[in-house]
Amino acid sequence: MKIKDIKTLKEGELAKTLGDLREKLRVARFGMAGSKSKNVKENANLRKDIARILTTINKSNGNKK
């Protein structure tokens, strides 16, 4: 997910996307534990996307104060 895509989303959509990504990360971690996952970079990409969304949420909350 690109940062400019994230910036265009509204706060409610960001929260929903964040929940979806966290769920995907949870599933991917269990897949890695069972050696079912073929894409080893998936966890890193999911973590980075989560961080990008959290950064965007925190910046938008900081501007309102």
VMD Tcl script that draws the C-alpha trace (Angstrom):
set ca {
  {0.00 0.00 0.00}
  {1.41 3.38 -1.00}
  {1.48 6.35 1.36}
  {-0.50 8.54 -1.06}
  {-3.23 5.87 -1.13}
  {-3.31 5.91 2.66}
  {-3.53 9.71 2.85}
  {-6.65 9.73 0.68}
  {-8.57 7.46 3.06}
  {-10.82 8.86 5.77}
  {-10.27 8.05 9.44}
  {-12.98 5.37 9.57}
  {-11.59 3.67 6.47}
  {-8.10 3.81 7.98}
  {-9.33 2.09 11.14}
  {-11.04 -0.64 9.10}
  {-7.96 -1.15 6.92}
  {-5.78 -1.26 10.04}
  {-7.94 -4.00 11.54}
  {-7.83 -5.99 8.31}
  {-4.04 -5.73 8.08}
  {-3.60 -6.77 11.70}
  {-5.78 -9.82 11.05}
  {-3.75 -10.70 7.93}
  {-0.55 -10.37 9.96}
  {-1.93 -12.69 12.64}
  {-2.88 -15.29 10.05}
  {0.48 -14.94 8.31}
  {2.35 -15.47 11.60}
  {0.46 -18.68 12.27}
  {1.12 -19.76 8.70}
  {4.85 -19.19 9.20}
  {4.78 -21.25 12.39}
  {3.20 -24.13 10.51}
  {5.46 -23.59 7.47}
  {2.45 -23.03 5.21}
  {3.58 -19.64 3.91}
  {5.69 -19.40 0.78}
  {6.07 -15.61 0.85}
  {8.54 -14.87 3.63}
  {8.46 -11.08 3.06}
  {4.71 -10.91 3.63}
  {5.08 -10.28 7.38}
  {7.53 -7.43 6.86}
  {5.30 -5.78 4.25}
  {2.23 -6.08 6.49}
  {4.09 -4.57 9.45}
  {5.26 -1.65 7.30}
  {1.74 -1.01 6.02}
  {0.42 -1.04 9.60}
  {3.11 1.44 10.63}
  {2.25 3.74 7.70}
  {-1.42 3.76 8.68}
  {-0.67 4.39 12.35}
  {1.66 7.25 11.40}
  {-1.04 8.82 9.26}
  {-3.62 8.46 12.04}
  {-1.26 9.98 14.61}
  {-0.38 12.90 12.33}
  {-4.05 13.67 11.72}
  {-4.78 13.53 15.46}
  {-1.80 15.78 16.19}
  {-3.11 18.47 13.84}
  {-6.44 18.65 15.69}
  {-4.90 19.51 19.07}
}
mol new
graphics top color blue
foreach p $ca { graphics top sphere $p radius 0.5 }
foreach p [lrange $ca 0 end-1] q [lrange $ca 1 end] { graphics top cylinder $p $q radius 0.2 }
display resetview
